[in-house]
């Protein structure tokens, strides 16, 4: 075993070699060194503001819904490791992946019967787009190759997902003019704007009707738009999309990578609208934050259409597709979630977030405060000073990751009431510190 590195040595090597997400190389901000994690706490290698522990208000980018170092999930990984950590999925199969596919079919909206297991959320969207494009090509309609979405969305950082992220003001604006040109509806009105429902619904129907001849699919994040702006919208728009897609021969993809597995108070956000998409993308919380895995589910209609084509296979096969370790812990995570009264826990967190963030409503510099399920968002009326806001949250004993004009939290479902209150206090401190200098 090599000698352990000191925190200073780690940071020096990190600065020299490690390219962090959404950052320059070399980095301009020094990351905190995490030594271990347990429950809802990250243990730091060195004290910050006199503390070596931070409450994780982010669930590690929304994935660690059960917290860290959970004995049930640990045991699932260890047991599977003793059997096999990986085996190729081409021409072979194994119990963890088969069980997972069957479980996902059982718990997702009715009608989704086929499961493609892949590496990450972005890849699940790539696969979903491939499915829809190949479906229409197989049916002799290759001209149906465009995608429609609405502004304010985010679907990942690989090629096709970037093409359906908001091209203006988003992180992928750099690629405008290079990515495939897709069709964008206006951003959906906020969920509390009920007066906007008729006009916006008509807007969606008109776009789909006018472009149906060239549209392969509509893709949206249901109820909550995630990294594109943390906006909440009325579930009625999902029903409008489902009906319009059916009427005009367009497939519907729902991206539930961020919203799946209970985050919005329903197991899947599509349940708020009572609809089933043709294709569903899952990721993030699928494995409880332990390993990278995602899934793309589709209806028999989509699978049968592809199978009738000149190329009757879906030409996609990641090396680590169906990884047994990831599938085993995904099964354990789903079983753990559904064996508990997770809805009550999410409602409890929702109530705590509403109470703890309420005092920010109407405060100077605050445009909006919104809460849904285990998700709380404070939107400022200016870009947040990310470094100052993060520093204020850490000083309050909480890890948050603000971006753009947003300070938000998605805590693990096991976060206790006292810790939810501390997270809210940290959000308030970050909002105050994030004011422009």
C-alpha positions in Angstrom: 0.0 0.0 0.0 1.4 3.5 -0.9 1.9 6.0 1.9 -1.2 8.1 2.5 -1.0 11.6 1.1 -1.4 14.6 3.3 -4.3 17.0 2.4 -1.7 19.5 1.2 -0.1 16.9 -1.1 -3.6 15.9 -2.4 -4.5 19.5 -3.2 -1.2 20.1 -5.0 -1.6 17.0 -7.2 -5.3 17.9 -7.7 -4.4 21.4 -8.9 -1.7 20.0 -11.2 -3.6 17.1 -12.8 -7.4 16.9 -12.0 -9.9 18.7 -14.2 -13.0 19.2 -12.2 -16.6 19.5 -13.7 -17.5 22.8 -15.2 -14.2 24.3 -14.2 -11.0 25.6 -15.8 -7.7 23.8 -15.9 -5.9 24.5 -13.6 -8.7 25.2 -11.2 -9.3 28.6 -9.7 -11.1 27.4 -6.5 -9.5 25.0 -4.1 -11.8 22.0 -3.5 -12.5 20.6 0.0 -10.9 17.2 0.6 -13.4 14.6 1.7 -11.9 11.8 3.8 -15.1 9.8 4.3 -18.9 10.0 4.5 -21.6 8.5 6.6 -25.3 9.2 7.0 -25.8 12.7 5.7 -22.4 14.0 6.7 -19.2 14.5 4.7 -16.0 14.2 6.8 -13.3 16.5 5.7 -9.6 15.8 5.9 -9.0 19.1 7.5 -11.2 21.4 9.6 -13.0 24.2 7.9 -14.4 27.0 10.2 -13.6 24.7 13.1 -15.5 21.7 11.9 -14.5 18.5 10.1 -18.1 17.6 9.1 -20.5 19.1 6.7 -24.2 18.1 6.2 -24.6 17.2 2.6 -27.5 19.3 1.2 -26.9 18.1 -2.4 -27.2 14.3 -2.1 -24.0 14.2 -4.2 -25.7 15.8 -7.2 -29.1 14.3 -6.2 -28.1 10.6 -6.2 -27.4 9.6 -2.6 -31.0 9.5 -1.4 -30.2 7.1 1.4 -27.2 9.0 2.6 -23.7 7.5 2.7 -22.2 4.2 4.0 -25.6 2.6 4.4 -25.2 -0.9 5.7 -27.8 -2.4 3.4 -26.2 -1.0 0.3 -22.7 -1.8 1.5 -23.8 -5.4 2.0 -25.2 -5.6 -1.5 -22.0 -4.4 -3.0 -19.8 -6.7 -0.9 -22.0 -9.8 -1.6 -21.9 -9.2 -5.3 -18.2 -8.5 -5.3 -17.6 -12.0 -3.9 -19.5 -13.4 -7.0 -18.3 -11.1 -9.8 -17.7 -7.4 -10.2 -18.3 -7.3 -14.0 -18.9 -9.5 -17.0 -19.7 -8.3 -20.5 -23.4 -8.1 -21.4 -23.1 -9.0 -25.0 -24.2 -12.7 -25.3 -24.3 -13.1 -21.5 -26.7 -12.2 -18.8 -26.8 -12.4 -15.0 -29.3 -12.2 -12.1 -28.6 -8.6 -10.8 -29.3 -7.1 -14.2 -32.4 -9.2 -15.0 -33.8 -8.5 -11.6 -33.2 -4.8 -12.0 -34.9 -4.7 -15.4 -37.9 -6.6 -14.1 -38.1 -4.3 -11.0 -38.0 -1.2 -13.1 -40.8 -2.4 -15.4 -42.8 -3.2 -12.2 -42.5 0.2 -10.6 -42.4 2.7 -13.5 -45.6 3.9 -15.3 -47.6 1.1 -16.9 -46.7 0.2 -20.5 -42.9 0.5 -20.3 -41.7 -3.1 -20.7 -38.2 -3.0 -22.1 -35.0 -1.8 -20.4 -31.7 -0.8 -21.8 -29.1 -0.5 -19.0 -26.3 2.0 -19.6 -23.6 4.1 -17.9 -24.9 7.5 -17.0 -27.9 9.8 -17.4 -26.5 11.5 -20.5 -26.0 8.2 -22.1 -29.5 7.2 -21.3 -30.7 10.3 -23.2 -28.4 9.4 -26.1 -30.0 5.9 -26.2 -33.5 7.3 -26.0 -32.9 9.6 -28.9 -31.3 6.7 -30.9 -34.4 4.6 -30.2 -36.8 7.3 -31.5 -34.7 8.1 -34.6 -34.3 4.4 -35.5 -38.0 3.8 -34.9 -39.0 6.2 -37.6 -36.3 5.1 -40.0 -37.4 1.5 -39.5 -41.0 2.6 -40.4 -39.8 4.3 -43.6 -40.0 7.8 -42.2 -36.4 9.0 -42.0 -37.4 12.6 -42.4 -38.8 12.5 -38.8 -35.4 13.2 -37.3 -35.8 16.4 -35.2 -36.5 16.7 -31.5 -38.8 19.2 -29.8 -38.3 20.4 -26.2 -39.0 23.5 -24.2 -36.5 26.2 -23.1 -35.0 26.0 -19.6 -34.3 22.3 -19.9 -31.1 20.3 -19.2 -30.5 16.7 -20.4 -26.8 16.1 -20.1 -23.4 16.9 -21.5 -23.0 14.5 -24.4 -23.9 15.3 -28.0 -27.6 14.7 -28.5 -28.5 15.7 -24.9 -26.6 19.0 -25.4 -28.7 19.6 -28.5 -31.9 19.6 -26.4 -30.6 21.7 -23.6 -31.6 25.4 -23.7 -29.3 26.9 -26.3 -29.5 30.4 -24.8 -27.9 31.2 -21.5 -27.2 27.6 -20.7 -23.8 25.9 -20.3 -23.9 24.5 -23.8 -24.3 27.9 -25.7 -20.7 27.4 -26.8 -21.9 24.7 -29.2 -24.6 26.6 -30.9 -24.4 26.2 -34.7 -22.5 22.9 -34.3 -25.2 20.8 -32.6 -28.2 19.5 -34.5 -30.8 22.2 -34.7 -33.8 21.2 -32.7 -37.2 22.8 -32.1 -37.7 24.8 -28.9 -41.0 25.7 -27.4 -41.2 28.6 -24.9 -40.2 27.8 -21.3 -43.1 26.4 -19.4 -44.8 28.9 -17.0 -44.2 28.3 -13.3 -46.6 25.9 -11.7 -48.4 28.6 -9.7 -49.2 30.5 -12.9 -52.5 28.8 -13.6 -53.8 31.5 -15.8 -51.1 30.7 -18.3 -52.2 27.0 -18.8 -54.7 27.5 -21.7 -52.4 29.7 -23.8 -49.2 27.7 -23.2 -51.1 24.4 -23.9 -52.2 25.8 -27.2 -48.6 26.9 -27.9 -47.4 23.3 -27.4 -50.2 21.8 -29.5 -49.6 24.2 -32.3 -45.9 23.5 -32.5 -46.3 19.7 -32.5 -49.0 19.9 -35.2 -47.0 22.2 -37.4 -43.8 20.2 -37.2 -45.1 16.6 -36.8 -43.9 15.7 -40.3 -40.3 16.2 -39.1 -40.5 15.4 -35.4 -39.2 12.1 -34.1 -39.9 12.9 -30.5 -40.6 15.4 -27.8 -38.3 15.3 -24.8 -38.9 17.1 -21.5 -38.2 16.8 -17.8 -41.5 16.2 -16.1 -42.8 18.7 -13.4 -39.3 19.9 -12.5 -36.6 21.3 -14.8 -33.3 20.5 -13.2 -29.9 22.0 -13.9 -31.4 24.3 -16.6 -33.0 26.4 -13.9 -34.9 24.5 -11.2 -38.3 25.6 -12.6 -41.5 23.8 -11.6 -44.4 23.5 -14.0 -48.0 22.4 -14.0 -48.4 18.6 -14.7 -51.2 19.5 -17.1 -48.5 20.3 -19.7 -47.4 16.7 -19.7 -51.0 15.6 -20.4 -51.1 18.1 -23.3 -47.8 16.7 -24.7 -49.0 13.1 -24.4 -52.3 13.9 -26.2 -50.7 16.0 -28.9 -47.9 13.4 -29.6 -50.5 10.7 -29.9 -52.7 12.8 -32.2 -49.8 13.7 -34.6 -47.6 10.6 -34.6 -44.7 11.8 -32.4 -43.0 9.9 -29.7 -42.7 11.3 -26.1 -39.5 10.9 -24.0 -39.6 11.8 -20.3 -36.2 12.5 -18.7 -36.6 11.5 -15.0 -32.9 11.3 -14.3 -33.2 14.0 -11.6 -36.9 13.5 -10.6 -37.1 9.7 -10.4 -37.2 7.6 -7.2 -39.3 9.9 -5.1 -37.7 13.4 -5.3 -40.9 15.2 -6.1 -43.1 13.3 -3.7 -44.2 10.7 -6.3 -42.0 7.7 -7.2 -41.8 9.1 -10.7 -42.8 12.7 -11.7 -44.9 11.3 -14.6 -47.3 10.1 -11.9 -48.3 13.7 -11.2 -49.9 13.8 -14.6 -51.0 10.1 -14.8 -49.3 9.5 -18.2 -46.8 7.0 -19.6 -44.1 8.1 -22.1 -42.9 6.1 -25.0 -39.4 6.3 -23.6 -38.2 7.0 -20.0 -34.7 7.9 -18.9 -33.5 7.1 -15.4 -30.2 7.6 -13.5 -28.8 9.4 -10.5 -30.6 7.9 -7.5 -31.0 4.5 -9.4 -28.1 3.1 -7.4 -28.5 5.2 -4.3 -25.4 7.2 -5.3 -23.1 4.2 -5.0 -22.1 3.5 -8.7 -22.8 5.0 -12.1 -25.7 3.4 -13.8 -28.7 4.6 -15.8 -31.6 3.0 -17.7 -33.7 3.8 -20.8 -37.1 2.1 -20.8 -39.5 1.9 -23.8 -42.8 0.5 -24.8 -43.3 -2.5 -27.0 -44.4 -0.2 -29.8 -40.9 1.4 -29.9 -39.0 -1.9 -29.6 -41.2 -3.6 -32.2 -40.8 -0.7 -34.6 -37.0 -0.9 -34.4 -37.1 -4.7 -34.8 -39.0 -4.4 -38.1 -36.3 -2.2 -39.7 -33.6 -3.1 -42.2 -31.2 -2.9 -39.2 -33.3 -4.7 -36.5 -31.0 -4.0 -33.6 -30.3 -1.1 -31.4 -26.7 -0.4 -32.2 -25.5 0.6 -28.8 -23.5 -1.4 -26.3 -21.4 0.2 -23.5 -18.6 -1.9 -22.2 -19.9 -1.7 -18.6 -23.6 -2.1 -19.7 -25.5 -4.0 -17.0 -22.6 -4.0 -14.6 -23.4 -6.6 -11.9 -22.0 -4.4 -9.0 -24.1 -1.4 -10.0 -27.2 -3.6 -10.8 -26.9 -5.3 -7.4 -26.7 -2.1 -5.4 -29.5 -0.6 -7.6 -31.8 -3.5 -6.6 -30.9 -3.0 -3.0 -31.5 0.7 -3.2 -34.9 0.3 -4.8 -35.9 -2.4 -2.3 -34.7 -0.2 0.6 -36.7 2.8 -0.7 -39.9 0.9 -1.2 -39.7 -1.0 2.1 -39.9 2.3 4.0 -42.5 5.0 4.2 -40.5 7.2 1.9 -43.4 9.4 1.0 -43.8 10.5 4.6 -40.1 11.2 4.8 -40.2 13.3 1.7 -43.2 15.2 2.9 -41.5 15.8 6.2 -38.5 17.3 4.4 -40.8 19.3 2.2 -42.5 20.8 5.3 -39.1 21.6 6.9 -37.9 23.3 3.7 -41.0 25.4 3.4 -40.7 26.5 7.0 -37.0 27.1 6.9 -37.0 29.1 3.6 -40.2 31.0 4.1 -38.5 34.0 5.6 -36.6 34.6 2.4 -39.9 35.3 0.5 -40.0 38.9 -0.5 -36.5 39.7 0.8 -34.3 42.1 -1.2 -32.4 40.3 -3.9 -34.7 37.2 -3.8 -36.9 36.7 -6.9 -38.6 33.4 -5.9 -38.7 30.7 -3.3 -40.1 27.3 -4.3 -40.3 23.9 -2.7 -41.5 20.5 -4.0 -40.9 17.2 -2.3 -37.3 17.0 -1.1 -36.2 20.0 -3.2 -35.9 23.6 -2.1 -34.9 26.5 -4.4 -34.1 30.1 -3.8 -33.9 32.1 -7.0 -32.1 35.4 -6.7 -32.7 38.4 -9.0 -29.0 38.4 -10.0 -26.2 35.9 -10.6 -25.0 34.4 -7.4 -21.5 35.0 -6.1 -20.8 31.3 -6.1 -17.5 31.4 -4.2 -19.0 33.6 -1.4 -22.2 31.7 -1.2 -20.5 28.4 -1.0 -18.1 29.7 1.7 -21.1 31.0 3.7 -22.9 27.6 3.5 -19.7 25.8 4.6 -19.3 28.2 7.5 -22.8 27.2 8.5 -21.8 23.5 8.4 -23.5 22.6 5.2 -22.3 21.6 1.7 -24.3 23.4 -1.1 -23.4 24.0 -4.7 -25.1 27.2 -6.0 -25.1 28.0 -9.7 -26.4 30.8 -12.0 -29.0 32.7 -9.9 -29.9 29.7 -7.8 -29.2 28.5 -4.3 -30.9 25.1 -3.9 -30.9 21.9 -1.8 -31.8 18.3 -2.5 -31.0 16.6 0.8 -31.0 12.8 1.3 -34.3 11.4 2.4 -32.8 10.3 5.7 -32.0 13.9 6.7 -33.4 14.6 10.2 -35.5 17.7 11.1 -32.6 19.4 12.9 -30.3 18.9 9.9 -33.0 20.2 7.5 -33.3 23.3 9.6 -29.5 23.7 9.5 -29.6 23.3 5.7 -32.2 26.0 5.5 -30.0 28.3 7.7 -27.1 27.7 5.3 -29.3 28.5 2.3 -30.3 31.8 4.0 -26.6 32.5 4.7 -25.6 31.7 1.2 -28.3 33.9 -0.2 -27.1 36.8 1.9 -23.5 36.2 1.0 -24.3 35.7 -2.7 -25.4 39.3 -3.3 -23.2 41.1 -5.8 -20.3 42.9 -4.3 
